[in-house]
């Protein structure tokens, strides 16, 4: 049950899908902060993943 709950907060997909799911998670949980973990083995791909997340956060409205 704990694993299922944690996995329900996992987010993956296209930039648009991640943006939409992240907004929903923020709305549902009202977090103070996020801890982001990436299981991408390739270092360059992992950095790109974090860059895309950074773009999503910067593009989001200030109240999120």
Buried (B, 14 or more C-beta within 10 A) or exposed (E): EEEEEEEEEEBEEEEEEBBBBBBEBBEEEEEEEEEEEEEEEEEEEEEEBEEBBEEBEEEEEEEE
